[in-house]
Amino acid sequence: MWSVSHPDFDAGETYALCISRVRNVGLRRRLNAIRGAIEAASVDYEVHGDNATLHQVAASPMVGAVTADELVAVYDQRMAGKSGPGRGIYDHIKMLPKGDRCPFCDQRNVSTLDHVLPKAEYPSLAVAPLNLVGACMECNNVKKNLAPINAVDVVLHPYFDDITGTQWLKASVVQQIPCALTFSVVPPPAWSATLTARAINQFSLLGLASLYSSEAARELANIRHNLAQHFGAGGAAAVKAELTRQWHSRRMSSTNSWQTAMYEAISRDDWFCDGGFAQG
């Protein structure tokens, strides 16, 4: 749900590199014969990506005379494989997300590449750079074989969908013992109904509310002593001032991080500032 600069690799050249060491003469001939189809599929993908219509990309069990299993093997063995000829491109794409953070959850580290459209159903895109995004293993496993069937099923694509300019992630304080925070997508007025549905669906699919609440609980435990010191020195006003500083600092780094949403929520919650933070 966070944008990433797209990889600057030609799809046809990437494919040619990946199949460059195929020894089986018959397989190599069949793989070479579909390079044009691989290039066309990537061009079509980019058009649909720009228009948020990836659900309209046609799935196919075959590309010419090459099966889906054979093209999946090209990715698994010749791109993702440690000694594969396309491994350099694989590693480069993995490093594109800023700070090594998964762009789908913005929390865990990138450890693999995710096929936005699954390679088993869209084999012509198995090694297409625009269909490959660095991701954490958890997010990759959740969405591994999910193919969109309508517009709201299309995941927010880190290369094509940039929703970082406006705030959409919000947190709310749960006034209980121990204190907790909940997280949700609050769509800006400018968002379309489709974009709103896509963001909410993806937030739910990836379990981000639970992930962020868990991380926030750890953060609350870590800052409790510091807040107690501020409270002792200047009461609720001092706590609020400290939390507001923390909120503004995190907002400068990322408008929609869970940390930004958390510090905004707790800095604005009178119950929390007036000692609620200590209820744990």
Disulfide bonds with the S-S distance in Angstrom:
none
